[in-house]
């Protein structure tokens, strides 16, 4: 089972289960129409698993008795809010009860209840992981019954970031990823949709952005309809889509169509003096044309994404870029009380004001608070991508935090350097973040109780310098699953015991093989012999670091 439920009692009986299993939601008729549609979609996907899930686990074994009872039906009830509203405060808890006995001559009925339709989605995904196919019997079974599960997420924000600018991903790949995210109980797709390298979004206000800034203006773009498809597909699976339009840095792609508002565009060969990575380029904070552009673009982009949050970026601003720009230095001469830092403050305030005018709450990267110390309103959410010390600094200031340390949860690290003419180069965030490293991350480590409450969750991140549709599934899974369990189940079990990689490994191996059986190119964690012999490939005690 992955992520492991908060409370799970089970037995040793094996039930038969057929694709014709009855599925009924007792009160769905009283829900709003979209909620009914979400339920019908979930029910259909569940039935597809009943028909197609012929998964034979390499490390989960069970006995089948000739007297095994048959599960007759699944009864579902939404006990609370029947709306389709999905936000940071949505109740995602559920309870699943699958008995192994019944009164004489009475059918065996499982029960799933949740306060919202989104709890129902999680419960159905949990149910599918209880199903195993018997190679000998050539039938689907539900072993280890009875099952009594009470489950809820440790964190409200459980996200995965994918960068679709450095390399482009077709819509079909994003939809497939969203399916797998839902199986892993992620509930936020942080869509880093544009960056310095390309602008794949086909704006209707500024079509020239993608006409000149996309890798291919016809085949490597996301239209308004594409985005609507992705947002609706995600919502049907209990996932919110939060877009990120990173500004003022990481904006070189805009210069292809609007060079006048971008400073230090593609400086070569010493790009490192002007940006964190090539190509350099930063929005000009002193030109009226910059703010005219933003005042037209932000209302359009915010209207395409219904979530209450909008990620404004704000990372890796390099002041050298502005220092090398005549219009900026001339402005500072005319305004001696201003500085490069005050220009950044002016830009961010204008940007965030536009976001708020369009009924969104800004999210920003940590630099705006930690490095530039901007006095942003306390409802701004700060995404911290470095050390736990910075999580503490930001929460001490009263901000809510999304955690996701590059030391633990960056999935692009450790594949060698991508910068050319550098034979000895490595990735900046080496080493490779293997699943056990990811599993050991505690987003609230070292925080007081009040500070920990301000950590609304976290994200695992795949930047795409060396990822594209050919390999991104392998980069993501099952390592992202490791982060998913920390975000859903937490670092500690219901008795306060630390969850360990020793206990988790056999479950994650089973989950990885199930994902592979579902057609996902999830990478192996161990040789198959180790999977089939749990515990026998563990590090011997004598070799463990005593410190």
C-alpha positions in Angstrom: 0.0 0.0 0.0 1.4 3.4 -1.0 1.1 5.9 0.6 0.4 4.0 3.8 -2.9 4.9 5.5 -2.9 6.7 8.8 -4.7 3.7 10.4 -5.0 0.3 8.8 -6.2 -2.9 10.4 -6.3 -6.0 8.3 -6.6 -9.8 8.6 -5.6 -12.9 6.7 -8.7 -13.9 4.7 -8.8 -13.7 0.9 -11.9 -12.5 -0.9 -12.9 -13.1 -4.5 -13.8 -10.0 -6.4 -15.3 -9.7 -9.9 -15.4 -6.9 -12.5 -19.2 -7.0 -12.0 -18.8 -5.7 -8.4 -21.7 -3.4 -7.7 -20.8 0.2 -7.0 -23.3 2.6 -5.7 -23.1 6.1 -4.1 -26.2 6.3 -1.9 -26.6 10.1 -2.0 -24.8 11.3 -5.2 -28.2 12.4 -6.6 -28.2 15.3 -4.2 -24.8 16.5 -5.2 -24.1 19.2 -7.7 -23.7 18.2 -11.4 -20.0 18.5 -11.5 -19.6 16.4 -8.4 -21.7 13.7 -10.0 -19.5 13.9 -13.1 -16.4 13.5 -10.9 -17.9 10.4 -9.3 -18.9 8.8 -12.6 -15.4 9.3 -13.9 -13.9 7.8 -10.8 -16.3 4.9 -10.9 -15.5 4.2 -14.5 -11.7 4.3 -13.8 -12.3 2.0 -10.8 -14.1 -0.5 -13.0 -11.3 -0.4 -15.6 -9.0 -1.5 -12.8 -11.3 -4.3 -11.9 -11.3 -5.5 -15.5 -7.7 -4.8 -16.4 -5.7 -5.0 -13.2 -4.0 -8.4 -13.5 -1.1 -7.4 -11.3 1.0 -10.3 -9.8 3.2 -9.0 -7.1 6.8 -10.2 -6.8 6.8 -9.9 -3.0 3.2 -10.0 -1.8 1.9 -13.6 -1.4 -1.5 -14.9 -0.2 -3.4 -18.1 0.1 -6.6 -18.7 -1.8 -9.2 -21.0 -0.2 -11.8 -22.9 -2.1 -14.2 -21.5 0.5 -13.2 -17.9 -0.1 -16.2 -15.5 0.1 -17.0 -13.1 -2.7 -17.2 -9.4 -2.2 -20.6 -8.5 -3.6 -20.6 -4.7 -3.8 -19.2 -1.4 -2.6 -21.4 1.2 -1.1 -20.2 4.8 -1.1 -21.4 7.8 0.9 -20.4 11.5 0.8 -21.1 12.5 4.4 -20.4 16.3 4.1 -19.9 18.9 1.5 -21.2 17.6 -1.9 -19.7 20.4 -3.9 -16.9 20.1 -6.4 -14.9 22.9 -4.8 -11.3 21.9 -4.5 -8.9 24.2 -2.6 -6.2 24.2 0.2 -8.9 23.6 2.9 -10.7 20.7 1.2 -11.3 17.7 3.5 -9.7 14.7 1.8 -10.1 12.1 4.6 -12.0 8.9 4.0 -12.9 5.6 5.7 -12.9 2.2 4.0 -14.3 -0.9 5.5 -14.1 -4.3 3.8 -15.4 -7.1 5.9 -14.5 -10.8 5.6 -17.7 -12.2 7.1 -21.4 -11.4 6.9 -24.6 -12.6 8.4 -25.9 -15.8 7.1 -27.2 -15.6 3.5 -26.3 -11.8 3.4 -24.1 -10.5 0.7 -20.6 -9.2 1.6 -20.6 -5.4 1.2 -17.7 -3.0 1.5 -18.3 0.6 2.6 -16.4 3.8 1.7 -17.4 7.1 3.2 -15.8 10.6 3.0 -16.8 14.1 3.8 -16.2 15.2 0.1 -16.0 13.6 -3.3 -12.2 14.1 -3.2 -12.0 11.9 -0.1 -14.0 9.3 -2.1 -11.4 9.5 -4.9 -8.6 8.7 -2.5 -10.5 5.8 -1.0 -11.1 4.3 -4.4 -7.4 4.6 -5.3 -6.6 2.9 -2.0 -9.1 0.1 -2.8 -7.4 -0.6 -6.2 -4.1 -1.3 -4.3 -5.7 -4.0 -2.3 -6.4 -6.1 -5.5 -4.0 -8.8 -6.6 -4.2 -11.3 -9.4 -3.5 -15.0 -8.8 -1.4 -16.6 -11.5 -2.6 -20.0 -10.5 -6.3 -19.2 -10.2 -6.3 -16.6 -13.1 -8.6 -14.5 -11.0 -8.6 -11.2 -9.2 -8.6 -11.4 -5.4 -8.6 -9.1 -2.4 -6.3 -10.7 0.2 -5.7 -9.9 3.9 -9.3 -9.1 4.7 -10.9 -7.7 6.7 -9.6 -4.2 6.0 -10.5 -1.2 8.2 -8.8 2.0 7.0 -9.2 5.5 8.4 -7.1 7.9 6.4 -6.3 11.5 6.0 -3.4 13.6 4.7 -0.6 15.0 6.9 -0.2 18.0 4.7 -2.8 20.0 2.7 -0.4 20.9 -0.1 1.1 17.8 -1.7 2.7 18.9 -5.0 4.8 17.9 -7.9 6.6 20.5 -10.0 7.3 19.9 -13.7 9.3 22.3 -15.8 7.8 22.4 -19.4 10.0 25.3 -20.7 13.5 23.8 -20.8 12.1 20.8 -22.6 8.5 20.5 -23.9 6.0 17.8 -22.9 2.9 17.1 -25.0 -0.5 17.3 -23.4 -0.9 13.5 -23.4 2.2 13.1 -21.3 0.9 15.7 -18.8 -2.4 13.9 -18.5 -0.7 10.6 -18.0 1.4 12.2 -15.2 -1.7 13.5 -13.6 -3.2 10.0 -13.5 -0.1 8.7 -11.7 -0.1 11.7 -9.4 -3.6 10.8 -8.3 -2.7 7.2 -7.6 0.1 8.6 -5.3 -2.4 11.1 -3.6 -0.6 14.2 -4.9 -3.1 17.0 -5.1 -1.1 19.9 -6.7 0.5 20.1 -10.1 2.9 23.0 -9.9 3.2 23.8 -13.6 6.5 25.7 -14.2 5.1 26.5 -17.6 7.5 29.1 -18.9 11.2 30.0 -18.3 14.1 31.6 -20.0 14.5 28.8 -22.6 11.1 28.9 -24.2 7.6 30.4 -23.9 5.2 27.6 -24.9 2.0 29.2 -23.8 -0.1 30.6 -26.7 -1.4 33.8 -25.3 -4.3 35.3 -27.2 -3.3 38.8 -26.0 0.3 38.4 -27.0 0.4 35.6 -29.6 3.9 36.7 -30.6 5.2 35.3 -27.3 4.9 31.7 -28.5 5.1 32.5 -32.2 8.7 33.6 -31.5 9.5 32.1 -28.1 8.2 28.5 -28.3 10.6 25.8 -29.6 8.0 25.2 -32.3 5.0 27.6 -32.6 2.7 24.9 -33.9 3.7 21.7 -32.2 5.3 22.8 -29.0 2.7 25.0 -27.5 -0.1 25.0 -24.9 -3.3 26.7 -26.1 -6.1 28.0 -24.0 -8.0 24.8 -24.8 -5.0 22.6 -23.9 -4.7 24.3 -20.5 -8.5 23.9 -19.9 -8.2 20.2 -20.7 -5.3 19.8 -18.3 -7.0 21.8 -15.5 -10.3 19.9 -15.9 -8.6 16.5 -16.1 -6.6 17.3 -12.9 -9.7 18.5 -11.1 -11.5 15.2 -11.9 -8.7 13.5 -10.1 -8.6 15.8 -7.1 -5.6 17.8 -8.3 -5.2 21.5 -8.4 -3.1 23.2 -11.1 -1.0 26.1 -10.0 0.8 27.9 -12.8 4.2 29.6 -12.4 5.1 32.5 -14.6 8.6 33.2 -13.2 9.5 37.0 -13.1 11.5 39.1 -13.2 14.3 36.6 -13.8 14.2 33.6 -16.1 12.5 35.7 -18.8 14.8 35.7 -21.8 12.2 33.9 -24.0 10.1 37.1 -23.9 12.9 39.0 -25.6 12.3 37.1 -28.9 9.1 39.2 -29.3 9.6 42.1 -26.9 13.3 42.8 -26.6 12.7 46.3 -25.3 11.5 45.0 -21.9 14.3 42.4 -21.3 17.7 43.4 -19.9 21.0 41.6 -20.6 19.5 39.1 -23.1 21.7 36.0 -23.7 25.0 37.5 -22.7 27.8 35.2 -24.0 30.2 33.7 -23.1 30.1 34.9 -19.5 26.4 34.3 -18.9 27.2 33.2 -15.3 27.8 36.9 -14.5 24.2 37.7 -15.4 22.1 34.7 -14.6 22.0 31.4 -12.8 21.9 29.5 -16.1 21.8 30.4 -19.7 20.3 32.2 -21.5 20.4 35.4 -19.3 17.6 37.9 -19.4 15.6 39.8 -16.8 12.6 42.1 -17.0 13.3 45.8 -17.0 11.9 47.3 -13.8 11.9 50.9 -14.9 10.1 50.9 -18.2 6.4 51.7 -18.4 6.2 49.2 -21.2 7.1 46.4 -18.8 4.1 47.2 -16.6 1.8 47.6 -19.6 2.8 44.1 -20.6 2.1 42.7 -17.2 -1.2 44.5 -16.9 -2.4 42.8 -20.1 -0.8 39.4 -19.6 -1.6 38.7 -15.9 -5.4 39.1 -16.3 -5.4 36.6 -19.2 -3.2 34.0 -17.5 -4.9 34.2 -14.2 -8.3 33.7 -15.9 -7.1 30.4 -17.5 -6.3 28.8 -14.1 -9.1 28.7 -11.6 -7.0 27.9 -8.5 -6.9 30.6 -5.8 -3.0 30.7 -6.0 -0.7 32.0 -8.7 3.0 31.4 -8.6 5.0 34.6 -9.5 8.4 33.1 -9.3 11.0 35.5 -8.0 14.0 33.3 -7.8 17.6 33.9 -8.8 17.4 37.6 -9.6 20.9 38.8 -10.6 21.5 42.5 -10.0 24.4 42.6 -12.5 21.9 42.3 -15.2 20.3 45.6 -14.2 23.6 47.2 -13.5 24.6 46.6 -17.1 21.5 48.2 -18.5 21.6 51.9 -19.4 18.0 52.6 -18.8 18.2 51.2 -15.3 21.4 53.0 -14.3 20.0 56.2 -15.8 16.8 55.8 -13.7 18.9 55.4 -10.6 20.9 58.6 -11.3 17.6 60.5 -11.7 16.2 58.9 -8.5 19.1 58.9 -6.0 17.0 57.5 -3.2 16.3 54.3 -5.1 18.6 51.3 -5.3 18.6 48.0 -7.3 16.9 46.4 -4.3 14.2 49.1 -4.2 13.6 48.5 -7.9 13.1 44.9 -7.3 10.6 45.7 -4.5 8.8 48.1 -6.8 8.6 45.4 -9.5 7.3 42.7 -7.1 4.8 45.0 -5.5 3.4 45.9 -8.9 3.4 42.2 -10.0 1.7 41.0 -6.9 -0.9 43.8 -7.0 -1.9 42.7 -10.5 -2.2 39.1 -9.3 -4.4 40.3 -6.4 -6.5 42.5 -8.7 -7.4 39.3 -10.5 -8.5 37.5 -7.3 -5.4 35.4 -6.8 -3.0 35.0 -3.9 0.7 35.1 -4.9 3.2 32.4 -4.2 6.9 33.4 -4.4 10.2 31.6 -4.2 12.2 32.1 -0.9 14.6 34.7 -2.2 12.1 37.5 -2.0 12.0 37.0 1.8 15.3 35.4 2.7 17.7 37.3 0.5 15.9 40.5 -0.5 13.9 40.7 2.7 10.9 42.2 1.1 8.0 43.0 3.5 5.4 41.1 1.6 1.9 40.6 3.1 1.6 37.6 5.3 -0.9 35.8 3.1 1.8 35.3 0.5 3.0 31.7 0.4 6.7 31.2 0.3 8.3 28.2 -1.4 11.5 27.3 0.2 13.9 25.2 -2.0 17.1 25.2 0.1 17.8 24.3 3.7 15.6 23.7 6.8 17.2 26.8 8.3 15.4 28.9 5.7 12.1 27.2 6.4 12.6 28.3 10.0 13.5 31.8 9.1 10.4 32.2 6.9 7.9 30.6 9.3 9.3 32.7 12.2 8.3 35.7 10.1 4.8 34.4 10.0 4.6 33.2 6.4 3.1 30.0 5.2 5.6 27.7 3.5 5.8 25.1 0.8 8.8 23.0 1.5 11.0 21.1 -1.0 14.7 21.1 -0.4 17.1 20.7 -3.3 19.1 18.6 -0.9 16.3 16.0 -0.7 13.5 16.5 -3.2 15.1 17.7 -6.5 14.6 14.8 -8.9 16.9 16.2 -11.6 20.1 16.0 -9.5 23.0 13.6 -10.0 22.8 12.9 -13.8 26.0 14.7 -14.7 26.5 18.3 -15.9 24.4 19.6 -18.7 26.6 22.7 -19.3 28.8 22.0 -22.4 32.6 22.2 -22.7 32.9 20.8 -19.1 34.1 17.2 -19.1 34.5 17.1 -15.3 31.2 18.8 -14.6 28.4 17.5 -12.4 24.9 18.8 -11.7 24.9 21.7 -9.2 22.8 19.7 -6.8 24.7 16.5 -6.7 24.4 13.8 -5.6 21.5 11.8 -7.1 18.5 11.9 -4.7 17.6 8.3 -4.3 14.3 7.3 -2.8 15.7 6.7 0.7 17.2 10.2 0.8 13.8 11.6 -0.3 12.0 9.5 2.3 14.2 10.9 5.1 13.2 14.5 4.5 11.2 16.0 7.3 9.6 19.4 6.2 9.0 20.5 9.8 12.3 19.5 11.3 13.6 21.9 13.9 10.4 24.0 14.0 8.3 24.9 17.0 4.7 23.7 17.0 3.4 27.1 15.8 6.1 27.3 13.1 5.2 23.7 11.9 1.6 24.7 11.4 2.7 27.3 8.8 4.2 24.5 6.7 1.2 23.8 4.5 3.0 21.0 2.7 5.7 20.4 0.1 6.6 19.6 -3.4 9.1 17.3 -5.2 10.5 18.9 -8.3 11.7 17.9 -11.7 13.5 20.5 -13.6 13.9 19.6 -17.2 17.5 20.4 -18.3 18.0 16.7 -18.8 14.4 15.4 -18.8 11.9 15.3 -21.6 9.1 12.9 -22.7 11.5 10.1 -23.4 12.7 9.7 -19.8 10.6 11.9 -17.4 8.5 9.0 -16.1 11.7 7.2 -15.0 12.9 10.4 -13.4 9.7 10.8 -11.5 8.6 7.4 -10.4 8.9 5.8 -7.9 11.1 8.5 -6.3 8.3 11.0 -6.4 6.2 8.4 -4.6 8.6 8.5 -1.8 7.9 12.2 -1.3 4.2 11.5 -1.7 4.1 9.2 1.3 5.9 11.8 3.5 3.3 14.4 2.4 0.3 12.2 2.9 1.2 9.8 5.7 3.8 12.0 7.5 7.2 11.1 8.9 5.6 9.4 12.0 2.9 6.8 12.3 -0.2 7.1 14.5 1.8 5.9 17.5 4.5 8.5 17.1 7.1 6.1 15.7 9.4 7.3 12.9 8.6 5.8 9.5 11.7 4.0 8.3 13.1 3.0 4.9 13.5 -0.5 6.2 9.7 -0.9 6.6 8.9 1.1 3.5 11.1 -0.6 1.0 9.0 -3.8 0.4 5.8 -1.7 0.0 7.5 0.7 -2.4 8.9 -2.2 -4.4 5.4 -3.6 -4.7 4.0 -0.2 -5.6 6.7 0.3 -8.3 5.9 -3.0 -9.9 2.2 -2.2 -9.8 2.8 1.1 -11.6 4.9 -0.7 -14.2 2.0 -3.2 -14.7 -0.2 -0.1 -15.3 2.2 1.0 -18.1 4.3 3.5 -16.2 8.1 3.4 -16.8 9.0 3.6 -13.1 12.6 2.8 -12.5 13.7 -0.2 -10.5 14.9 0.2 -6.9 16.7 -3.1 -6.5 17.6 -6.3 -8.3 14.6 -8.6 -8.6 16.2 -11.1 -6.2 16.2 -8.4 -3.5 12.5 -7.6 -4.2 11.6 -11.2 -3.9 13.5 -11.6 -0.7 12.6 -8.6 1.4 15.3 -7.6 4.0 18.0 -9.8 2.6 19.7 -6.9 0.8 19.6 -4.5 3.7 22.9 -3.0 4.9 24.5 -5.2 7.5 24.6 -3.6 11.0 28.4 -3.8 11.1 28.6 -1.5 8.1 26.3 1.2 9.4 27.7 4.5 10.3 27.6 4.7 14.1 27.5 8.4 14.0 
